Amino acid sequence: MEIAVLGAGRVGTALAVLWSRAGHRIVAVAGGPETRERAATHLPGVPVLGPAEAAQDSEVVVIATPDAMIAEVCERIARAGSIHPGSSVAHVSGATGLDALDAATSIGATTFSIHPLQTIPSVEAGVDRIPGAGFAVTATSEEGEMLGDRLAEDAGGQPFRLADDMKALYHSAGVFASNYLVTITAIAQQIEAEAGVNDSGEYLATLQDATLENIRRVGAADALTGPAVRGDAATVERNLEALAERVPEAVPSYVALAELTAGIAARSGRLPAEGRQAVQEILTRWR
């Protein structure tokens, strides 16, 4: 297929590289000030054009801009006559609905979205990590679903169906699993530094690697460990007292996560009612 990528940042460029390797032709890319250098490095010979020009001669237009710009870019290329009945237009946002592509749908184009469930801090990381990742495919037609599946598979991904009205909920799961993991790790490193443990990043990463392996092996509920799961209210209180003294801004997060942890442990049958009550009494006092 002949594909144009509008918004050739980290994600868009990585996908273009993978599609090119799968035998598709990247006819053009469009993007911001850094796009020309990025394209020269990763997509040599692919022209960098304006959005309307880039979309003009493509079978599939993939909009990989920031979410807030998707609808604007789609409207711009529709007004320019760069898409027509029989064209296919997709975006790669995990949270944005298909209504952002209404300008293309109204012309008669096939519209869909594909979202790689992966963290992509650089083009190189994306090219390495996207293969094997899950791909959420959202479409309102069988043609769109089939095309989304094909592009996901040709990037090395594993496609799965996602309803349009579930996209924001789905995306929030990724925020918890990836973004908030980073936030919690930063807090943990700060706490370790306050405890006199310097350069704790590698130690914590080793612990996290083992935790993630436990999750893969037995599932999240059974992988849970720690004082809240054991009903060890005394340790929970000692943790909170220490945090209040040295890292007070971490206290609300500890309380909230301990409550969620105790709830998961109780629902899975690992935390008896009396243990949960003991932990909850401590947490309630520290809210």
N, C-alpha and C positions, 0 to 999 in steps of 0.2 A: 504493500500500500504506500501511497504518497502522503506523508504526514507533515503538517506544519505545527510547530510548538510556539505558542504565544505566551511569553513570560518564561524565558529560558533561564531560570534561576537554578538553584541546586537540584530541586526535584525534577523540573522540566528537562534540564540538560541531561541528568542521569537517565531518565526514561528515554530520551532521544538516543542516547548512546546505546542503550540496551535494544531498542527497536531497530536501530541501524544494524547492530550485530545479528539480529534475527532475520535480516533481509529486507526490511522496509527502507524506503527512501525518505530521508528527512529533506523536504524540499526547501525549507527556510525556517528560521527562528526569528522571534522578535523579543524585545525586552528593554531593560534599563541600560545605564551607562556601562556596566560591567559585562554586558552580554557579548559584545564583540570579542573581547579578550577570552571570555569563557568558551565561546564557540570556536575560536581559533585553536584553543588548546584541546578541546574535547570533540569537536565536530569539524575538523578541517575541511574546507571546501564548501561548507553549508553557508549560504548567504544570510546575512542579518539584515532584515527589512523592517518596515513599519508593519503593524498588525494587518492592515487591509491587504497590503501587497503580499505578505507572507502567506495569508490564507487563500489568495486568489487561485492558485493552481494546485491545491491539495485535495485529496479525497477525504481526509480526516483532519479537522482542526482541533488541536488539544490546547485548551486554555489553562495555563499553569501559573497564573498571576496570583497575588494575594487575594483572599476571599472577597474583600470589599470592591475589587476591580473587575470581577468576573462578568457581571451583568453589563458593565460599561463597555468592556472590550467586545463582548458578544454583540451588543447593539451597534457598536462602531463598525464592525465588519459586515453586519447585516445591512446597514444603511449604505455602505460602500459597494454593495452588490458582490461581495467576495464569497458569499455562500448562497446556495440556491436549493430548490427541491432536489433531493438525492444526495446532498452533502451530508456529512456527519460531523457533529460538533460535540466535544466532551470537555468536562473540566475535571480537575484532580483534587478537589477539596473534599475533605472528610465530613465537614460540618454543613456546607452550603447545599441547599436543595436544587433540584432541577429547574425551578422557576427562574434561576439566574440565567438560564439559556432560552427563555421564552422568545426572545427576538429571533433566534434561529428556528425554534419550533414553529413559530407562526409562518415562516417562509416555507415550511415543509421539510426541513432538515431532520435527520435522525439525531436525537440528543440523548446523552447518557453521562454518567460520571464514573470514574475509576479512582480509587484511593488506596495507595500502598500503605499498609499499617506498619510503618517503620519509621525510625528516627533517621533523619538525613542531614547531618551537619555540614556535609560538603559533597561536591559532585562525585569525588572518588569514593567516599563512603556509600553514597547512594548506589553507584554501579556495583559495589561489592555486596551491599546488604539487601537490596531490593529482591534479587533472586531468592526464592524460598519464602518471601513474605506473603502474608495474606493480602488480597486485594478486594476491597468492597466495590461491587459493581451495582450501580443503580440505574435503571432505565424504565421507560414506560411502554416499550415495545420489545417484541422478541428479537427484532433486528438489532436494536440497541444493546440488549443483553448479550447476544452472540458476539457482537463487535467488541464489547467491553471485556468479555471472557477472553477473546483472542488476543487483545492488546495486553491484558494482564499476563496471560500465559507466555506471550512472546517476550515479555520483560522478565520472565522467569518466576512469576508470581503464582499464587494459588487463589483463583477467584472464588468469591462467595457472594450470594445475593444480599442486598440490603435495601429495605423499603425506604422510599424517599422521606417519609415522615419520621423515620427513626435515625436519620443521619446525625443530628445534634447529640442524641443520646449515645449512639455508637462512638462518636468522636470524644465524648466526655470520658469514656472508658480508657481511651488511649492517653488522655491527659493524666488520668490517675496512674496508669501503668508506666508512663515514660516521664512526662514533665514533673510530676509530683515526686517521683522517685529521686530525681535530681535535687529537687528542693529539700526533701528529707535528708538526703545524703549531705548536702551543704550544712544543714542544721547539726547533723551528727558530727561532722568534722569540727564545727565550731565548739560543740560540747566537749569533744575529746581534747581540743586545744586548751580549753578552760581547765580540764582535768590534768594537764601537763603532758598529754600524749601528742607529741609533735609528728608531723608527716604521717597522719593516720589514714590517708587516702587509700593506700595499698592494703592496709589491714582491714579496713571496712569493705573494700572491694572484694577481698577474699571471703569475708563473711557473706556478702551479698551474692557472690557467685554460688556459694553453697546453698543459700536460701532459694535462689532461682532454680537450681537443680532439684531441690526438694519439691518445689512447686510442680516442675515438669514430671517428677516421678510419682508423687502421691496426691497432687491437687492442693489448692490454696488452703482449704480448711484444715487438712491434716498436716500441712507444713507449718502451721502456726506454732510458735513456741513463745516463751517469755512469761513474765509474772502475771499478766492479766489472764492468760490462758490457764495458768495453774491455780488461779484464785489466790495468789500470794499478795494479799492486800498490804502487808507490812513492807514488802519491797517496792510496791507501787508508791507508797507514801514516802519512803526514803528517796526514791528517784525524784519525786516532785519537790521535796524539801531541798535537795541539792540543786535542782534546776532553779527554784525560786531564789536561791542565794546567788548563783553564778550566771545563769542564762535565763532570766525571768520571762523573756519573750517567747521561750519555747514551751512554757507551761500550758497555755491553751491548746497547742497542737498535741502535746502528750496526752492531755485529758481527752480530747476528742478522739484520737486514734485508739487510746486504751478502751474507751467505751465501745467503739466499733469492733475492736478485737474481741472483747468479752462477748459481744453479741454474736459474732461469728462462731466463737468457741462454744457458746451455749447452744446455738441452733444445731451444731454438728454433734452435740452430745458429749463434748470434751470438758465442759465446765459445769459442774453441778450448781443447782440453784443457790445453795448457801455460799459457794465460792463467788458466784457472780454478785450476790448481794453484798458480800464483804468488800469486794473491789469497788462496786458502785457507790457504797457509802463514802469511801475515800475520795473518789472522783467527784462526787457531788459537793463535797466540802471545798474542793479546789477549783470549782468552776468560776 
